[in-house]
Every structure is written in C-alpha cells, then in structure tokens.
Amino acid sequence: MAMIDEPGARAAARFAPNNSTAENLHFLRIYLEQFGRPARFCTHRLSLFRGNPRWPAGGAEGEEAGWSQIRRALAELEIEWSPSGWAKTGLAARFFRLAERELAPGLQQAGIETLADANRYLERVYLPWWRSRHGPTAAPGNAHRPLLAHHDLDSILSEVETRVISARGTVQFRGETYRLPQRAYVACGASAQIERRPDGETYLRAGGRCVPLEKAPPQKPPAADKPRRPAQKRRGGANRAWMRNFFKTPAPPLWRLLK
C-alpha cells in the first residue's frame, strides 16, 4: 500500500497481509499522524473505497447512500474523496512503476522473509532512497492540515455499522449481544451507530460521544417442564397368567362347532 503526496513529493508505504478495510484504515492513521490531513484523497473506483452506490429513495442522482467505511472516515476528517483511473503520468504512477521494478530485488538481496522486516526495509532503506532520487528540488508545498482536538482517530477509523436497540435495551452486533449502559440515553427501537475499534472494543455513538458497551450476560434457559408422575399401578396388578397353557387346553371338535 502507498499514499503519495504529489504537491509535496512525499510518500508513505507499507506492506499488509491483505487489502482489507481494516488494513486501509490502519494505514490511513499512519499517514495522518505523519503528515496531517490532506485536502483530498484520490483512489481507484473500487467499492472498498467508494462503497456500493445506492440512490436513496426520493434522492437525486449523485446523493450516494452506500458509502464505504473509508469514505465515511474521510468525511468525518473533512477530507474530500475523488475517484480516479490509473494515471500513466504523475508522481504516484512513477512511484508504483519504480516499486514494481525495484522492491522485489531489494527485498531478496536484503534477505527479507517476514512482513515486519519488509516494513522496516521500506522505512529505513527504500523510502529514503526514493526521496533522495525523486524528492522536490525546491521547497515543497504543503496543503495538509493538522488533526484537531475533536478528531478522535480511535473512533473515526473504526468500522461503524447501524443497529436497532431492542425493547430490552440490548443491541446485536456481529454475533454478540451488548447491553446499553444507563447513561447512553438511547430509546428502545431507535437506530444507533455501533463501532468496532481496532483493539476489538465495541462502542456506541450517542449524543455526540462514544460510550463503551459490555456484553450482556447469557440468558437463563427456559425452565424445563416438570416430569410427569408415573401412572399408578392398578390394584391387583395385571393378569399376565391368562395365556398360560392356553394351547394345551382341549378344544371341542370342529363338527360340533359347525353343526
């Protein structure tokens, strides 16, 4: 993964095990803490970045309702997003072409075998080398803005989904049941935004703040039906001797029965 600041001729890059939402949000945090907030990000048109566009009922075309987690995070950081095709010119295109050609031989020559070692190689060897060759010849421009006090990256860069509060004051989220604390002030039946943060903690967005959620205790299984009382034995018991020697008892002759 790489993010290129074309006006300032700066680059951030890292290796990741997959191109998932969680990995992109983690990398976005690294970039923001290092450079600040850019005015705009340009990415591919993948649904990972733009979401699956769905026109809301009664809305005009262009009012997309299916934002991705990354677009939501950028909007909360007041960063614009633009889709772009693969440009053949520009600093970003040169960065990726050079990385495809130079990174693999460099990693092999350095004997890199793990993901952690590969990221250290990027930070200590490859990116400094790239800046020395492709850095700005004059003082770079910087359109980045600092992070503000209300930009809680733990909250903004989490994965947020909307759920409905049940009548019991609980919410279902990713196969678990969570109990709302009393200070949440969210009515039953209302929609609420639930955060799953990178550290695995779950939070509820309520009243402009985030409230941690706790897993609800498992419900007690319904009480089992009382066992039925065994049927009472008849007085005297069953007469089980009536068949004894039944076939040894002499029968009347057939002619007498047919007479």
C-alpha positions in Angstrom: 0.0 0.0 0.0 1.2 3.5 -0.7 -0.1 7.1 -0.4 1.6 9.8 -2.4 1.6 13.5 -1.7 2.1 14.8 -5.2 2.4 18.5 -4.4 4.9 17.9 -1.6 6.7 14.9 -3.4 6.3 12.7 -0.2 5.3 9.1 0.1 4.2 6.7 2.7 4.1 3.0 2.1 3.8 -0.3 4.0 3.2 -4.0 3.3 0.0 -5.5 4.6 -1.3 -9.1 4.6 -4.4 -8.2 2.6 -6.2 -5.2 1.0 -9.0 -5.0 3.5 -10.9 -2.2 5.1 -9.2 -2.7 8.4 -5.7 -2.6 6.9 -6.5 0.6 4.8 -7.9 2.4 7.9 -4.8 1.4 9.8 -2.5 2.7 7.1 -4.6 5.9 6.9 -3.9 6.5 10.6 -0.2 6.1 10.0 -0.3 8.7 7.2 -2.4 11.2 9.2 -0.1 11.0 12.2 2.9 11.5 10.0 1.7 14.2 7.5 -1.7 15.5 8.8 -4.9 15.8 6.8 -4.7 16.4 3.1 -7.4 18.4 1.3 -8.4 15.4 -0.9 -7.6 11.7 -1.5 -7.8 10.2 -5.0 -8.2 6.5 -5.2 -9.4 3.8 -7.5 -13.1 3.3 -8.0 -13.1 0.1 -6.0 -16.0 -0.5 -3.7 -13.5 -0.8 -0.9 -13.0 3.0 -1.2 -16.2 4.4 -2.6 -18.8 1.8 -1.4 -21.6 0.4 -3.4 -23.6 3.4 -4.7 -27.3 3.2 -3.9 -29.5 6.1 -4.7 -31.7 6.9 -1.6 -35.4 6.8 -2.0 -36.5 10.2 -3.2 -33.0 11.4 -3.6 -31.3 12.9 -6.6 -28.6 11.2 -8.6 -25.3 11.9 -7.0 -26.6 11.6 -3.4 -24.9 8.3 -2.7 -26.2 6.3 0.3 -23.8 3.4 0.1 -20.6 4.9 1.4 -17.8 2.7 2.4 -16.1 2.8 5.8 -13.2 4.6 4.3 -15.3 7.3 2.7 -17.2 7.8 6.0 -13.9 8.2 7.8 -12.6 10.7 5.3 -15.8 12.7 5.6 -15.5 12.8 9.4 -12.0 14.1 8.9 -13.2 16.8 6.5 -11.2 15.2 3.6 -12.7 15.1 0.1 -12.6 11.9 -1.9 -12.3 11.6 -5.7 -12.2 8.5 -7.8 -9.6 8.3 -10.5 -8.4 5.8 -13.0 -4.9 4.6 -13.2 -3.0 7.6 -14.5 0.1 6.9 -16.6 1.7 10.1 -15.6 2.3 11.9 -12.4 4.3 11.1 -9.2 2.1 8.4 -8.0 2.3 6.5 -11.3 6.1 6.8 -11.2 6.2 5.6 -7.6 4.3 2.4 -8.3 6.2 1.6 -11.5 9.5 2.0 -9.7 8.3 -0.1 -6.7 7.3 -2.9 -9.1 10.7 -2.9 -10.6 13.0 -2.2 -7.6 11.3 -3.6 -4.5 11.4 -7.3 -5.1 15.2 -7.4 -5.9 15.9 -5.2 -3.0 14.0 -7.4 -0.6 15.6 -10.6 -1.9 19.1 -9.0 -1.7 18.5 -8.0 1.9 17.2 -11.4 2.8 13.8 -10.2 4.0 11.5 -13.1 5.0 8.8 -11.6 7.3 6.2 -8.9 7.0 7.7 -6.9 9.9 11.2 -7.0 8.3 9.8 -5.9 5.0 8.1 -2.8 6.6 11.4 -1.9 8.3 13.1 -2.2 5.0 10.6 0.2 3.5 11.0 2.8 6.2 14.8 2.6 6.6 16.1 1.8 3.1 13.6 2.1 0.2 11.6 5.3 1.1 14.8 7.3 2.0 16.3 6.1 -1.3 13.2 7.1 -3.2 13.1 10.6 -1.6 16.7 11.2 -2.5 16.0 10.4 -6.2 12.5 11.8 -6.6 12.3 14.4 -3.8 11.5 18.0 -4.6 14.3 20.3 -5.9 12.6 23.3 -4.3 10.7 23.8 -1.1 7.6 21.6 -1.4 4.1 22.9 -1.0 2.1 21.6 1.9 -1.7 21.7 1.8 -2.1 19.4 4.8 -3.9 20.5 7.9 -3.2 19.3 11.4 -5.6 17.0 13.3 -7.9 18.9 15.6 -8.9 18.1 19.2 -12.2 16.6 18.2 -10.7 14.2 15.7 -10.7 11.0 17.8 -8.9 8.6 15.4 -9.8 5.6 17.5 -13.5 6.4 16.8 -13.2 7.7 13.3 -11.0 4.9 12.0 -13.1 2.2 13.5 -15.7 0.2 11.5 -19.1 1.7 12.1 -22.5 0.0 11.5 -26.1 0.9 12.3 -28.2 -1.3 14.5 -31.6 -1.0 16.2 -32.0 -1.0 20.0 -34.2 -3.9 21.2 -37.0 -3.5 23.7 -34.8 -5.0 26.4 -32.1 -2.3 25.9 -29.7 -4.5 24.1 -28.2 -4.4 20.6 -27.0 -7.3 18.4 -23.6 -6.7 16.7 -21.5 -9.3 14.8 -23.0 -12.3 16.6 -22.8 -10.8 20.1 -25.4 -9.2 22.3 -24.4 -6.0 24.1 -26.2 -4.2 26.9 -26.6 -0.4 26.8 -25.4 1.5 29.8 -27.9 3.8 31.5 -26.0 6.9 30.5 -26.4 6.1 26.8 -29.9 7.8 26.7 -31.0 5.9 23.6 -34.6 4.9 23.3 -35.6 1.4 22.6 -36.4 0.8 18.9 -34.1 3.7 17.8 -31.3 3.3 15.4 -27.8 3.7 16.8 -24.2 3.6 15.4 -22.0 0.8 16.8 -18.2 1.0 16.5 -15.8 -1.9 16.4 -12.4 -0.5 17.1 -9.1 -1.9 16.0 -8.4 -3.2 19.5 -11.6 -5.2 19.5 -13.6 -2.9 21.9 -17.2 -2.1 21.0 -18.6 1.4 21.4 -22.0 3.1 21.0 -22.2 6.6 19.4 -24.8 8.5 21.4 -25.3 12.2 22.0 -22.0 13.3 20.3 -19.9 11.0 22.4 -18.9 7.3 22.5 -20.0 5.0 25.2 -18.3 1.6 25.7 -20.6 -1.4 25.5 -20.5 -4.6 27.6 -21.6 -8.0 26.5 -24.9 -8.9 28.0 -24.9 -11.9 30.3 -26.3 -15.1 28.7 -29.9 -15.5 29.3 -31.1 -18.3 31.5 -32.5 -21.2 29.6 -36.3 -21.7 30.0 -37.3 -23.9 32.9 -37.7 -27.5 31.9 -41.2 -29.0 32.1 -41.9 -30.8 35.3 -41.6 -34.6 34.8 -44.8 -36.3 34.6 -45.8 -38.5 37.5 -45.7 -42.2 36.7 -49.0 -43.8 36.1 -50.3 -45.6 39.2 -50.5 -49.3 39.1 -53.9 -50.9 39.1 -54.9 -52.7 42.2 -54.2 -56.3 41.9 -51.8 -55.8 39.1 -52.2 -57.0 35.5 -53.4 -60.6 35.0 -50.5 -62.0 33.0 -51.3 -65.7 33.6 -54.4 -65.9 31.4 -52.4 -67.2 28.4 -50.6 -69.9 30.4 -51.3 -73.4 28.9 -53.8 -71.8 26.6 -52.9 -74.0 23.6 -52.8 -77.2 25.8 -56.4 -76.8 26.8 -58.6 -79.4 24.8 -60.9 -77.8 22.3 -64.3 -79.0 21.1 -64.3 -81.0 17.8 -64.8 -79.0 14.6 -68.0 -80.9 13.7 -69.6 -79.7 16.8 -68.7 -76.1 16.1 -70.1 -76.3 12.5 -73.3 -78.0 13.5 
